Amino acid sequence: MCRIAWLFLCLLMGLKFSVSYAEDRRVLFRIDGEETSVEEFEHYYTQVYAVSRVSVERFLPHFLYYKLKVADAKRQSWDTITDFRLQCSALQNEILKSEERGMSQKQDTLLNWVRFRQISFLLPQHASSEQERVARQRIDSVYTALKNGIPFEKLAQSYVKAPLPSPYLDGEWIPERCLIKEFTGQLNTLKKGNYSAPFFSPLGIHIVYLLDRRQGVYPSETTGNAALQKVADSGFTERKDSLLNKTRMELCQVSDGLLAAYWDKRHGGTKSGNISDKELQSYFESHKNDYAWDLPHFKGGVIHCLNKKVASKLKKRLKKCPLNKWNEEISAFSQENPEWKVVVETGLFQIGTNPYVDKLAFKCGHFTPRTDLPYAFVLGKRLKKGPEDFQDVRNEVQRDYRLWTERTQMEELKRGFRIEINQDILKTVNCSGKK
């Protein structure tokens, strides 16, 4: 998640305004009695439609899944965590600047800012002594590894899939006043490039690594309700009503977005970057028939060179070399023999997409040799029925695995809530994505 997106998500967590801000609105669905209006759905749908042109019917399950994550986060009271509330309180003016433009602002305050990384292990609010012992044992192992010279970055990557109890985004500038006192106390004792000893907080047990610190200004805090009141107190009734409506909608989106993002983090996330090769390979093996091909493919490469003599030398070097190392090997070959130019194309070629592959691998069609590199040959294998492993169709497997994970998580969430969907109201949604 980019820095600006994260800031926007963090701004209004913990606000206690009601989503039900218009008594006469139409209700699209309820989750355990909490209503989601058609107006809110359209607010999200308009943004998505502008990019993807997805239909209302296809967007609804994704939106429902999103709102179920929000409901589950609220049920576990993540929206009441102290450091969430502090951080959002300090950052609220970022999203309210446009709404408050032209209104009087309090004088900017000089703040201490820090950038840090962390390795954290979650502990429930009322952790048992056994849970604390296990967490302490794990963090002590990390601390020992750090003292033995293993870089903090490398260790942090080992625990990237562990559910982090802290909302602080690693490596981003954060005002010290937004941190709970346990974090501030540790960071204030560190010099840049140093890490702390393990310490407990209300969230769990942690080690922090100080990247940098500085002083800078940040607008004085304004609560979300106070900001809304400023808009409400402004003149021009028509503009005021429109601005209030827009502001409330954006505040709801920001608050819910943070909760959903935190839910994803606590549940391992579903982005392709968080999926291991082992998980993808396992999913591929279980769904191999889904990736069968209608047309044969060739896995390997096309090499263009000067003559048969150069080709013979290249074949010897590449024959036992993995495909993903070909470019390195050919680069080394070119440095050793600068007078022999070589060009290579590697990948997965469907029949009919490359004239050299069609002629040399599938024995059909024809090609016109390059004038500068007239000799061409192929190395690799023909795959008639489908890919050998998930790497051959990695993007497709990542996409399908992510969707499968989302469906599985959504079904689990559905079992924990009472859901009522008004299908008749759904038909009234503006399908053009325009209002």
N, C-alpha and C positions, 0 to 999 in steps of 0.2 A: 504494500500500500504506500503510495507516495506521501511525502511529508504534508502537503497541503490537504490531501484527502483525509489523512489521519487527524490533522488539526480540526478539520471540519467535523469529523466524527466525535472528537473529544469535547467539543465546545459546550454542549448543553446537557451532558449527562447529569442526572440528579435533579433536574427541574421538576417541580411539583405542579405543573399546569395540567389541565385535563385535555385529553385528545378530543373529547366531545365538546366542541366549542360552538356548535350551532344546533339548537334543539330541533330544528325542522329538517335536518339533513336526512338523506336516504342511507340506510345501513346495508352494506354489501354482505358482510359476514360477521359472526361473533365467535370469539374464542373464549370459552368459559365466561360468557356474558359480556366480555369487553368488545365494544363495537368498532368496526372499521368501516368508514363511510365510502360511498362511491367517489366522493370528491377526493379523498386521500388516495384511493386506488388510481384515479385518473391522473393525479399529480405525479405519481411514480411512472404510470404507463406512458404518459406523454414524453418523459425523458428517454425511456427505453425505446419507444416507437420511433423516435427521431433517428436512432442509430440502427436498429435491427429490423424495423417494420414487422415485428412479431404481432400475431393476432392476440386479441383479448383472451381467447380461450387458452392459448398456449402460455400466456404470461401469468394467468391466475394461479396455477400450481406453484410457480416460482415465488410469487408474491406471498402466497399463503405459507409456504415453507419459511420465508423470511420473517413473517409475523409470528409464526410458531416459535422460532428461535428467540424472538424478542420476548414473547410470553413466558418461555421457559427461563430466560435470564431474570425476568422480573420475579418469577415465582421463587427463585433462589436468592432474591434480594441483592443481586449484583449492582442494581442501580442505587443502592444505599451505601456502598463502600466509600469510606471517608476520602481516600485519595482520588477516586473518580470524581467526587463532588468538588474537591478542592481544585483539581486540575481544570475541570470544566468552568468553574467559577472564574478562574484567572484568564481563561482563553475566550470567554463568551463574546467579547467585543469584536473578534475576528469576523464572525458571521453577521453581527448586528451593525457593522459599520455602514453598510449601504442604507439600512433602515433608519439609522440615527444621523445620517449625513445632514448637516445643517443645524443639528441640535447641539446644545451646549454639552461639552465633555469635561470630565474631571481632569485635572492635571496629570500628565503621565508620571509614572513612578519608576525610579531607578531600581532595577531588580538584579539579583545574582542569578545567573543561568549556568546550567551544567549539562555536559554531554557524557553519558556513561553507558556501559554495557553491563549485563547481569546474567548470572546463572541462578535460577530460583527453583525451589520445589514447593508445590502447593501443600498447604495444611488446612483442614477445615477449621472453622472458628473454635470448636470445642474438640480439639485433637486429643486422642488418647495418648498415653505415655508410649505405647508401642509405635504409633504413627510418628511421634516425635523422634523416637529412637531410630527408626528406619530412615527418616529424612536427614537426621543428623549424620548417620553413617554414610549416606550418599554424598552429602555436601563435604564431609571430611575427606572422602576419596578424591573429590574434585580439588580440594585445597591442597592435599598432598601432591597431586599431579602438578599443580601450579608451582609449588615450591621446588619440584624436581625439574622445572624448566620447560614444561609443556606450555605453549602459547595459550593465552586466554581465549583468543579467537577460535582456535582449534577445538578447545573443550566446549565452548559455547555452541559450536555447530553440532557437537555430539548430542546436545540436549535441546536442539531446536524443536523437536516434536513433543517435548514434555509440556504439559499444560502450564502456562505461566500464570501465576496469580496476580501479577502486576500489569497494569495497562500501559506502563511507560514503554515507549517505542525505543528500542536500542539505537544509540547513535544520534538521536535527535536532541536539539536544544530544548531544555525544559526549565522553567523558572523554579528555583529552589523552594519557593513558597508553595508550589504545587505538590511537593513530595511529602510523604508522611515522615514524621520526625526520625524514625529509625534509619531511613535512607539518608536524610540530610546529615544526621550525626556521623554516619560512616564516611560519606563523601567529603565532608569538611575536614577530615583527618588525612585525606589522601593527596598526594602530589600526582600530577599528570603522568599517566603510564603505570600507576600502581594499582594494586587490587587490595580489597579488604579481607579481613578474616571472616569466617562465617558468622552471620548474625540473624536473629529472629526478628520478625515483625508480625503484626496482626494478620498478615497474608500468608506467611510461610517462613522459609529459611533461605538466605541469599548470600551470594558473594557479588560485590560490585567492582567494576573496573573503571576508573576515571579517565575519560578521553580528553576533556578540556573544560575550562570554566571561563566565564567572562561576566561583565556587567553591561546592562542595556536597559532601555526604557520599554515599558509595556503599559498599555492603557489601564487605568485604575479599574478595579472590578465593578461590574454591574450585573446584578442578578437578572435572569431571564424575565421574571415577572416585572422587575423594575424597568427593564428595557421596553417591554410591551406597554407598560404604563406610560412611558415617555411618548411612544407612538400614539397611544390612545389620547393623550393630553394635547397632541398637536392639532392644528386647525385643519380646515378643508375636510368635511365629513366624508365625502365620496372617496377621496384619496386615503383618508385615515382608515376607512373600513376595508378597502382593498389591501392596504399595507398591513393591517392587523391580520387579515386572513392569510396573506402570503407569509408573514413572519411566523405565525403559529404553525403553519404547514411545514416550514423549513426547520423550525425548532423540533417538531415531532420527528421529522426525517433524520435530523442529526442525532437526537437521543436514541431513536430506534436503531440507527445505523451503528452506533457505538456498541449497543447491547448485542446486536447480531454479530459484529466483528469479534467481540469478546467471547461470544458463544462459540464461534468458529475456532478461535485460538484454544479455548478450553477443550474442544473436541477434536483437535488435530488438524482442522481445516480440510478443504477439499481442492485446493488449488494444485495444479500439476506440479509445481515446485516442491510441494510437501509430500509427494508420493514417491516411494522408493521404487527402484527397479525390480526388487523382489515382489512387491505388491502388483506391479504392472505385469510382470511375467506370469504370476499366478492367475491374474484375471484373464490374461490372454489365453493361457492353456485351457481355462474353463469355458472360454467363449470363442475358441478357434474357428468354429464354423461361421461365425459372424463376419469373419474377415476373408472368406474364400473369394477368389477372383473369377470373373467371367472370362478374362483374357490372360494369357501367360505373361510373365514378367521376367526380366533378366536382372540379376543382382551382381554387380561388379563395376567394371569401368571400361571406357573407350580411351585408348591411348593413341595420340597422333605424334609421329616422329619423322625423321628424315628418310630412313631406309630400313631394310630388313635386318641389317647388322645391328643397328641401334635397338631395334625391336627385340632381337634375341637377348641382348644384354639386359634390357628392362624386364623381360619375362622372367629371367633367372632371379632378379632382385625382388620382384613383386609376387612371385608364385606362392611363397610361404609367408608373405607379409599380410597382416590383417587389413581389411579394406579401409578402416579408419586411419591407418598409418601410411597409406599410399602417398599422399601429398608430401609428407615428411621425407619419405624415401626418394621420391622423384626430385624433391628440392636438393637433397644431398647428392643425387646422381648428377644434377645439372651443375652443381658447384664443382664436382670432380671433373666434369666434361663440359665446360662452358661453350664449346663449339657445337654441341648437340642440343638443340632446342627440343623441348618436350611439352606437350599439352595433354592434360588428362581430364576426363569427365567421369565422376563416380556417382553411384546411387542405385536406385531401383527404377528400371525402365520398363514401362508397359509396351508391348508390341504395338507398333504403329506410331510411336512418339519420337523415335530417334532413328534416322535412316542408317546410320552405321551399325547400331545394334540389330536392326531388322535384317540387314544383309549378312553381317558376320556371325550373329548369334542365332537368328531364327531362319536364316537362309531364304529370305524373301525380299523383294524390293531392290532398290539400287541406291547408290550414293555417288556424289562427285567428290573426288579426293581434294583436299586442301592444296593450294598451289605452294604454300610455304612448307607444309609438312605432309607430303604426299602419301606416306605409309601409315595405315591405321590398323589396329588390331584390338580385340577385346579379351578381357580376362574376367572370369566369374562363372556363374552357373545360372541355368534356366530354372525358374520356379513356375510350374504349370498350374497347381491347384490353389496355392495361397502362400502367405509369408512363412518364413522359417521360425522367426521369433518376434516378440513384440517390437523390437527395434526397427523392423521393416515397416511397421505401421504405428510408430510410437505416438504420433499426434492423435490418431484415431482412438488408440487404446486409452490414452490419457483422458480424452474427452468422455469416452464411454464409462471409464472407471469413475470419473468425477460424478457423472450423472447417476450412475448406479449407487454410489455412496450417498448422494443427496436423497435419492428415493428411499434408501434404507433408513437414513436418519429421519426423514420426514414421516415414514410409517411409524417409527418408534415414538416420535413426538405426537402424532395423531392419537395414539393410544392413551396419552396422558392428559388430553384435553377434550372438552365437549365443543364440537365445531358445528356451527349452523351457517349454511351458505344460502343466500337468497338468489337463486338462479334467474328469476324473473327480472330482478334489478340489474343483474349482470348484463342483460341484453340492452340496457339503456346506456351503457358506457360508450363514449364517443370513440368509435373504432378508427377514426382518422388520426388519433393522437393529437388533435388540435382542439383548442377551446375557443 
